[in-house]
């Protein structure tokens, strides 16, 4: 397929808001794509070149792209910047310059001789990969020159999307889940294969591999996709139930474990992947950020190959006590890692094992996985800690264990069905959070919500000094965000300052409402914010709402904390919010 043709599909997708129509367009695109390019097309449609866990970034800021556009079309940087400020879309600016016949001086390609024929998807993908992988002295200039050369060799419409991709502003408005719908539609003409495709993606979080396998081998190939060492598995998720009695009634005999207030870490170990890899719940490779875990796994694990599910929790080096989440999350950093590791040492609490010595364990019952986990850890392990547990069906015993965790400074308890399989990426009633019961503090809600900040409102009086007086939050409905609350109270002065600091980030502010937002015009904020800041919100209860686009609203909401360990795709969904609404009854 030519990149020109792919760009025509992208343009059609950009103009379409109907989810069903988007699915049909993607299905047609996938039918036309070749086996060796469908995976690349999936990555490109998400503004990436590789799976998220590979961590490959373009490292091209707006200024660099402006310089590349200016170089390609022979005009001053300032002129491009001025037009960009007016248009708000550098891709469209570059497209217009190309369409109007602007030509710069002959750009030295660095890819070899400029090609005269129309470039294919594979050729453009290869060049973008070269640009992204440029490193070392002089890499900035090489990136700019290579991007400028590419822009001179492709069509005007293609220029629009090639410029947008490194900026992360493709504006197609869908995620991996919509791509899975498109694949199902390609294969069956409907969404009936979505569960099988999503199940494969949950086990191997690589949309390109899923698409390529399905295109090549159909349903049979998807069924053969297995847990792969070095490739993250989507984390199992927990449901909510209002009382312990209902938990026992629904699950029977349960395993009860502490609920740690840390960062979820999936640890892979094996010679075939070069040692240790550590991934977060949002598929980020953070191996280099946690050197003590890497060393501990090498010394304290009794296995040739293994995958653990765990929680990393910061420990006070003086008292040995648990540090709050906001301290633990400071360990996620690119620089000064060794100093921060000494300041905030980490304990890795292991609570599950998903793979060992060539065999996937996710279908094994939890009891058996626990036995395997216990045998895989050295008794004298220090950094790796086996999470304690009890097995019971007695509600009072569960409450006592839960209260004990609260007194230890933890969040509460996790309740898990004793004979359940591990369910990657799913919220089934095999895992349930136990933070508070409906009769406890916090009103009728069984849990907090992880919401996305969608925009801010100017402050009055004292809050004028903070720079923000309220903020709008929403939850996820498919690939759209719908509003559930305008929050103007329940924050400390320090929290208000932090909200302002984060939402004033130039990379996140936007003058226009993001396309993926559904907001009643009466709630339009003074400043829109891209869906990248996740906050944990507690509320007394949930009510029906005629103005919020979720159809529901939070009563007496207050900010608990910023969830820097979560992405927009891990925000609470509308379905989960509706479940909390029902549970409070």
Protein Blocks (a to p, Z undefined) as FASTA:
>chain_A
ZZklmmmmmmmmmmpmbfklmmmmmmmmmmmpcfklmmmmmmmmnopabdfklopafkia
fklmmmmmmmmnopafklmmmmmmmnopaklmmmmmmmnopacddddfknopcdfbdcdf
klmmmmmmmmmmpgcehklmmmmmmmmmmmmmpcfklmmmmmmmmnopnonopafklmmm
mmmmmmnopaklmmmmmmmmmmmgcfklmmmmmmmnommlmmmpccdehiacdddddddd
fbfklmmmmnopadddddddbddddddddfklopaadddfkopafklmmmmlmmmmmmmp
ccfbdcdddddddddfknopacdfklmmmmpcfehklmmmmmmccddddfbdfbeehiaf
klpcfklmmmmmmmmpcfkbcklccddddddfbfklmmmmmmmmmmnopabdcdddfkbc
cdehiacfkbccdfbcfklghijafbdcddddfbdcddehjlmmnopabdcddddehjac
cdfbdcfehiafklmmmmmmmmmpmklgcfbdcfkbccdfklocfbdcddfbccddddfb
dcddfkbmnlpacehiacfbdcfkbcfklgccfklmmmmmmmmZZ
